[in-house]
Amino acid sequence: MRALETVAVLVSVMGLLLPGGPGHAQEDAVLEETLPPPSARVDLLLQKVKPRLEQGQAVWEYELVVSERKLRLVDGTYYKVWSFGGSTPGPTLIAREGDRVRIRVVNETSNPHSLHSHGLWVPHRMDGAPHPHPPGAGEHAGHGGAKAEALPAWANPIPPGGSYTYDYIARPAGTHWYHCHVNTNEHLDRGMSGALIVLPRLPEPRVDQDIVLLLDEWNRDYAELGTPGHPKQMAGYDIFTFNGRSYPETESFQPRLGDVVRLRFINAGALMHSMHLHGHEFLVTHKDGQPLSEPALMDTVSLGPGERVDVVFVANNPGDWPLHCHSSPHVTNAGKYPGGMMAHFQVGDDRFPREGEGPVRPGIRSLREVWRASAARALRADLEKSARP
């Protein structure tokens, strides 16, 4: 692989070439455990990840090696996964609106895979959703006995040992995600997803912490063998995760008193989830990456599969506050409470204040008009772009 300039970003984690997929019996000894999940802090990641310049254009370049690994669940169960870049979920990818994104996917498993950039306006050849219907249709006769049109290589998944480079302009801005689109029910349930954040060209209101939380669920019956994601097994999920971890192993956050915190929720699972933050209210600012012209004040917000919701709150109430799914079974580890989709925010220095009457500074209501104005600016910019020939 050619060397990249010092300002290039190259995310490359090598995996193992294994003789079978997670649905095949293998000795756990040959499977590496997944790497630690990516940090939830997008603002900190931005300090490390930079684009390189290619003929005057910024290019955000990544390499993701797909390998078979084992994810340790909170109860000690090892769940076989196909991993993007060695971790589950895969690395958080970042680009800026209008820049070029280049993602080279290397398949080191014995199963076909792809990468679909969910929510982005990519060309057809970069969509990552294999298009033959049924698979191999391009090799057979078409309707009326005519030979079907030959399919280009990119219309098929990445074969074992193969690679493909997804290359496109990053748009629209917003919170998006990527996932495998081969046998999607199975491959998503084997952990093949990650966050993809496209930063807007037009600046948005400042935040002190920018956090991405990818929601998912797991059925331990399929930890070793079988094909997870069957519709008859929807009630079988018993482990629930933020960024691949269940409480008490989820990441904790320590905003300073008065900090503005942005939460980017991504539902990569198959179930509905309802997110609730104690001690605070939040402003719902974006839906599926798009800024809302009328940001809504809430304390609980729901996400269906594939949906993304961004919320912003002001950490103005001292103490140690849980953020969790309000579907109560989802805050258990196989029925044991507390667990699952729960993380904690320690606001200020004192976890358990003995005095005070709650919030000590203005909350998110003081910023509602700021975010409304930001959405209006984004809408005007979109209209101006659409009016150009």
C-alpha positions as CSV (number, residue, x, y, z in Angstrom):
1,M,0.0,0.0,0.0
2,R,1.3,3.4,-0.9
3,A,2.6,5.7,1.9
4,L,0.3,8.5,2.9
5,E,1.3,12.0,3.6
6,T,1.7,12.9,7.3
7,V,-1.7,14.6,7.3
8,A,-3.4,11.5,5.9
9,V,-5.7,9.5,8.1
10,L,-5.6,5.7,7.7
11,V,-7.6,3.5,10.0
12,S,-6.2,0.0,9.5
13,V,-6.6,-2.9,11.9
14,M,-5.6,-6.3,10.6
15,G,-7.6,-9.4,11.4
16,L,-7.3,-13.1,10.9
17,L,-8.1,-15.1,7.8
18,L,-10.3,-17.9,9.1
19,P,-11.7,-21.0,7.4
20,G,-15.4,-20.2,8.2
21,G,-17.8,-17.6,9.3
22,P,-19.4,-17.1,12.7
23,G,-22.1,-19.7,11.8
24,H,-19.5,-22.4,11.7
25,A,-18.0,-24.2,14.7
26,Q,-14.4,-23.1,15.4
27,E,-12.1,-23.2,18.3
28,D,-12.3,-20.0,20.4
29,A,-8.5,-20.2,20.7
30,V,-8.1,-19.1,17.1
31,L,-10.4,-16.1,17.5
32,E,-9.0,-12.8,18.8
33,E,-11.2,-10.8,21.1
34,T,-12.4,-7.5,19.6
35,L,-10.4,-4.4,20.3
36,P,-11.9,-1.9,22.8
37,P,-14.9,-0.1,21.3
38,P,-14.2,3.4,19.8
39,S,-14.5,6.3,22.2
40,A,-17.9,7.9,22.2
41,R,-16.3,11.4,22.1
42,V,-16.5,12.7,18.6
43,D,-15.0,16.0,19.8
44,L,-11.8,14.2,21.0
45,L,-11.6,12.1,17.8
46,L,-11.6,15.3,15.7
47,Q,-8.3,16.3,17.4
48,K,-6.6,13.2,16.0
49,V,-8.3,12.6,12.6
50,K,-7.5,15.0,9.8
51,P,-7.9,14.8,6.0
52,R,-5.2,14.9,3.4
53,L,-5.1,17.1,0.4
54,E,-5.4,15.5,-3.1
55,Q,-5.2,18.0,-6.0
56,G,-6.6,20.7,-3.7
57,Q,-9.5,18.6,-2.3
58,A,-9.7,17.3,1.2
59,V,-9.8,13.5,1.3
60,W,-10.8,11.5,4.5
61,E,-9.2,8.1,3.9
62,Y,-9.9,5.0,5.9
63,E,-9.1,1.3,5.6
64,L,-11.4,-1.2,7.4
65,V,-10.3,-4.8,7.5
66,V,-13.2,-7.2,8.1
67,S,-12.1,-10.1,10.4
68,E,-13.8,-12.7,12.5
69,R,-13.4,-12.1,16.2
70,K,-15.2,-12.7,19.5
71,L,-17.0,-10.0,21.5
72,R,-17.1,-10.5,25.2
73,L,-20.6,-9.6,26.5
74,V,-21.2,-8.3,30.0
75,D,-22.0,-11.7,31.4
76,G,-18.8,-13.2,30.1
77,T,-20.3,-14.8,27.0
78,Y,-18.1,-14.7,23.9
79,Y,-20.2,-13.8,20.9
80,K,-18.7,-14.4,17.4
81,V,-18.8,-11.3,15.3
82,W,-17.6,-10.1,11.9
83,S,-15.7,-6.9,12.8
84,F,-15.0,-3.7,10.9
85,G,-11.5,-2.7,11.8
86,G,-11.2,-5.1,14.8
87,S,-13.8,-3.4,17.1
88,T,-17.5,-3.9,17.6
89,P,-19.0,-1.4,16.6
90,G,-16.4,-0.4,14.0
91,P,-14.4,2.8,14.2
92,T,-16.2,6.0,14.1
93,L,-15.6,7.6,10.7
94,I,-15.6,11.4,10.2
95,A,-15.7,13.6,7.2
96,R,-16.7,17.2,6.4
97,E,-19.6,18.0,4.1
98,G,-18.4,18.4,0.5
99,D,-15.1,16.6,1.1
100,R,-14.2,13.3,-0.4
101,V,-14.5,10.1,1.6
102,R,-12.5,7.0,0.6
103,I,-13.1,3.8,2.5
104,R,-11.1,0.7,1.5
105,V,-12.8,-2.5,2.8
106,V,-10.6,-5.6,2.9
107,N,-12.5,-8.9,3.5
108,E,-10.3,-11.4,5.5
109,T,-13.2,-13.7,6.3
110,S,-14.6,-16.7,4.3
111,N,-18.0,-14.9,3.8
112,P,-19.0,-12.1,1.4
113,H,-19.5,-8.6,2.9
114,S,-20.1,-5.0,1.8
115,L,-20.2,-1.5,3.3
116,H,-23.4,0.6,3.0
117,S,-23.1,4.3,4.0
118,H,-26.6,4.7,5.5
119,G,-28.1,8.2,4.9
120,L,-25.5,9.4,2.5
121,W,-26.2,10.5,-1.2
122,V,-23.7,8.1,-2.8
123,P,-23.5,7.1,-6.4
124,H,-25.2,3.7,-7.2
125,R,-21.8,2.0,-7.5
126,M,-20.9,3.1,-4.0
127,D,-24.1,2.0,-2.2
128,G,-22.8,-1.3,-0.9
129,A,-26.1,-3.0,-1.3
130,P,-25.6,-6.0,-3.6
131,H,-28.1,-5.6,-6.4
132,P,-28.5,-9.0,-8.2
133,H,-32.0,-10.4,-7.5
134,P,-31.7,-13.3,-6.9
135,P,-27.9,-13.5,-6.3
136,G,-26.1,-14.5,-9.5
137,A,-29.0,-13.3,-11.7
138,G,-26.6,-11.7,-14.1
139,E,-25.3,-15.2,-15.1
140,H,-28.7,-16.6,-16.1
141,A,-31.2,-15.9,-18.8
142,G,-33.5,-12.9,-18.5
143,H,-37.2,-12.7,-19.1
144,G,-38.4,-14.3,-22.4
145,G,-35.3,-16.4,-22.6
146,A,-33.0,-13.4,-23.4
147,K,-29.6,-13.5,-21.7
148,A,-29.5,-11.1,-18.7
149,E,-27.2,-8.1,-18.7
150,A,-23.8,-8.9,-17.1
151,L,-23.5,-7.4,-13.7
152,P,-20.5,-5.1,-12.9
153,A,-18.2,-6.3,-10.1
154,W,-19.4,-3.6,-7.7
155,A,-23.0,-4.9,-7.9
156,N,-21.9,-8.0,-6.0
157,P,-20.5,-8.3,-2.4
158,I,-16.8,-8.2,-1.7
159,P,-15.7,-11.9,-1.9
160,P,-13.5,-13.6,0.6
161,G,-9.9,-12.4,0.2
162,G,-11.1,-9.4,-1.9
163,S,-11.3,-5.7,-1.4
164,Y,-13.3,-2.7,-2.6
165,T,-12.8,1.0,-2.2
166,Y,-15.9,3.1,-1.6
167,D,-15.2,6.6,-2.9
168,Y,-17.7,9.5,-2.8
169,I,-18.5,13.0,-1.8
170,A,-19.6,13.4,1.9
171,R,-23.2,14.6,1.8
172,P,-25.5,15.5,3.4
173,A,-24.1,16.6,6.7
174,G,-25.3,14.9,9.9
175,T,-25.2,11.8,12.0
176,H,-25.1,8.7,9.8
177,W,-23.8,5.2,10.1
178,Y,-22.4,2.4,8.0
179,H,-23.1,-1.3,8.0
180,C,-22.8,-4.5,5.9
181,H,-25.7,-5.0,3.5
182,V,-25.1,-8.7,2.8
183,N,-27.7,-11.0,4.5
184,T,-28.4,-7.8,6.5
185,N,-30.4,-9.5,9.3
186,E,-27.5,-11.8,10.1
187,H,-24.6,-9.5,9.5
188,L,-26.0,-6.7,11.6
189,D,-26.6,-9.1,14.4
190,R,-23.0,-10.2,14.1
191,G,-21.9,-6.6,14.8
192,M,-21.2,-5.1,11.4
193,S,-21.9,-1.5,11.9
194,G,-20.3,1.8,13.0
195,A,-20.9,5.6,13.2
196,L,-20.3,7.8,10.2
197,I,-20.4,11.5,11.1
198,V,-20.4,14.2,8.3
199,L,-19.6,17.6,9.8
200,P,-21.6,20.5,8.3
201,R,-19.8,23.1,6.2
202,L,-21.9,25.8,7.9
203,P,-20.9,25.8,11.6
204,E,-23.5,24.8,14.2
205,P,-23.7,26.1,17.7
206,R,-20.7,25.2,19.9
207,V,-20.9,22.2,22.2
208,D,-18.4,21.1,24.9
209,Q,-18.8,17.4,24.5
210,D,-20.0,15.6,21.3
211,I,-20.9,12.0,22.0
212,V,-22.1,9.2,19.7
213,L,-24.0,6.3,21.2
214,L,-24.7,3.3,18.9
215,L,-27.6,1.2,20.2
216,D,-27.7,-2.6,19.6
217,E,-29.0,-5.8,21.0
218,W,-27.8,-9.4,21.1
219,N,-29.3,-12.9,21.4
220,R,-27.0,-15.1,23.3
221,D,-28.5,-18.2,21.7
222,Y,-26.5,-17.4,18.6
223,A,-23.2,-16.6,20.4
224,E,-21.5,-19.6,18.8
225,L,-23.6,-21.0,16.0
226,G,-26.6,-20.4,13.8
227,T,-28.0,-17.4,11.9
228,P,-29.2,-14.6,14.2
229,G,-31.8,-12.1,13.1
230,H,-34.7,-14.5,12.3
231,P,-38.0,-12.7,12.6
232,K,-39.3,-15.5,14.9
233,Q,-36.5,-14.7,17.3
234,M,-37.3,-11.0,17.8
235,A,-38.2,-11.6,21.5
236,G,-34.9,-13.5,22.1
237,Y,-32.6,-10.5,22.5
238,D,-31.3,-10.5,26.1
239,I,-28.2,-8.3,26.0
240,F,-28.4,-4.6,25.2
241,T,-25.5,-2.3,24.5
242,F,-24.2,1.3,24.0
243,N,-21.2,1.1,21.7
244,G,-20.8,-2.6,22.2
245,R,-20.9,-2.4,26.0
246,S,-23.6,-3.0,28.6
247,Y,-23.8,-1.3,32.0
248,P,-21.8,-1.3,34.3
249,E,-19.1,-1.5,31.5
250,T,-20.5,1.4,29.5
251,E,-18.4,4.5,29.1
252,S,-19.0,7.2,31.7
253,F,-19.0,11.0,31.1
254,Q,-17.9,13.9,33.3
255,P,-19.3,17.2,31.9
256,R,-18.4,20.3,33.8
257,L,-21.2,22.3,35.4
258,G,-22.6,24.4,32.6
259,D,-21.2,22.3,29.7
260,V,-23.3,21.9,26.6
261,V,-23.4,18.2,25.6
262,R,-24.6,16.8,22.3
263,L,-25.7,13.2,22.1
264,R,-25.9,11.4,18.7
265,F,-28.1,8.3,19.1
266,I,-27.9,5.7,16.3
267,N,-30.2,2.7,16.4
268,A,-28.3,-0.2,14.7
269,G,-30.5,-2.8,16.2
270,A,-33.8,-4.4,15.3
271,L,-35.9,-3.1,18.2
272,M,-37.4,0.3,19.2
273,H,-35.6,2.1,22.0
274,S,-36.7,5.1,24.1
275,M,-33.9,7.2,25.5
276,H,-34.3,9.1,28.8
277,L,-31.9,11.3,30.7
278,H,-32.4,11.9,34.5
279,G,-32.3,15.4,36.0
280,H,-32.3,17.3,32.8
281,E,-34.3,18.0,29.7
282,F,-32.9,18.0,26.2
283,L,-33.5,19.7,22.9
284,V,-34.0,17.4,19.9
285,T,-32.1,19.2,17.2
286,H,-31.7,16.7,14.4
287,K,-33.5,13.7,12.9
288,D,-31.6,11.3,10.6
289,G,-28.9,13.9,10.3
290,Q,-31.1,16.8,9.3
291,P,-31.5,19.9,11.5
292,L,-35.1,20.4,12.7
293,S,-36.6,23.8,12.0
294,E,-38.5,23.5,15.3
295,P,-36.2,21.9,17.9
296,A,-38.4,20.1,20.5
297,L,-37.9,20.1,24.3
298,M,-38.1,16.5,25.6
299,D,-36.8,14.2,28.3
300,T,-37.5,11.0,26.4
301,V,-37.0,10.3,22.7
302,S,-37.7,7.1,20.7
303,L,-35.7,5.6,17.9
304,G,-36.8,2.9,15.5
305,P,-34.3,0.7,13.7
306,G,-31.9,2.7,11.4
307,E,-33.0,6.0,12.9
308,R,-30.7,8.7,14.2
309,V,-31.6,11.4,16.6
310,D,-29.4,14.2,18.0
311,V,-30.2,15.9,21.2
312,V,-28.4,18.7,23.2
313,F,-28.6,19.4,26.9
314,V,-26.9,21.8,29.4
315,A,-25.3,20.0,32.3
316,N,-26.8,22.3,34.9
317,N,-27.9,19.9,37.6
318,P,-25.1,18.6,39.9
319,G,-24.9,14.9,40.6
320,D,-24.5,11.5,39.0
321,W,-27.3,11.0,36.4
322,P,-28.2,7.9,34.4
323,L,-29.1,8.0,30.7
324,H,-30.9,4.8,29.7
325,C,-33.5,3.2,27.5
326,H,-36.9,3.4,29.1
327,S,-38.0,0.0,27.9
328,S,-37.2,-1.5,31.2
329,P,-36.1,-5.0,29.9
330,H,-33.5,-3.1,27.9
331,V,-31.7,-1.9,31.1
332,T,-31.1,-5.4,32.2
333,N,-28.3,-8.0,31.5
334,A,-30.4,-11.0,30.6
335,G,-33.0,-9.9,33.1
336,K,-30.7,-8.7,35.8
337,Y,-31.1,-5.0,36.7
338,P,-29.3,-2.7,36.4
339,G,-27.6,-3.3,33.1
340,G,-28.0,-3.0,29.4
341,M,-28.5,0.4,27.7
342,M,-27.4,2.7,30.6
343,A,-24.6,5.2,31.0
344,H,-23.9,7.8,33.6
345,F,-23.1,11.5,33.5
346,Q,-21.4,13.0,36.5
347,V,-22.2,16.7,36.4
348,G,-19.8,18.7,38.5
349,D,-17.4,17.5,41.1
350,D,-19.8,16.0,43.6
351,R,-21.5,12.8,42.6
352,F,-24.0,12.9,45.5
353,P,-24.7,16.5,46.5
354,R,-26.1,16.8,50.0
355,E,-27.5,20.3,49.5
356,G,-29.2,22.3,46.8
357,E,-32.5,22.3,45.0
358,G,-31.6,20.9,41.6
359,P,-30.4,23.0,38.6
360,V,-28.0,25.8,39.4
361,R,-27.6,27.4,36.0
362,P,-29.8,28.0,33.0
363,G,-30.7,24.9,31.1
364,I,-31.2,24.1,27.4
365,R,-34.2,26.3,27.1
366,S,-31.8,29.3,27.0
367,L,-30.3,27.9,23.8
368,R,-33.5,26.9,22.0
369,E,-33.5,30.0,19.8
370,V,-29.8,29.5,19.0
371,W,-30.5,26.1,17.6
372,R,-33.6,27.2,15.8
373,A,-31.6,30.0,14.1
374,S,-28.9,27.5,13.1
375,A,-31.5,25.2,11.5
376,A,-32.9,28.2,9.6
377,R,-29.4,29.1,8.3
378,A,-28.9,25.5,7.1
379,L,-32.2,25.5,5.3
380,R,-31.5,28.8,3.6
381,A,-28.1,27.4,2.5
382,D,-29.8,24.3,1.1
383,L,-32.3,26.4,-0.8
384,E,-29.5,28.5,-2.3
385,K,-27.6,25.5,-3.5
386,S,-30.7,23.9,-5.0
387,A,-31.4,27.1,-6.9
388,R,-28.0,27.0,-8.7
389,P,-28.0,25.5,-12.2
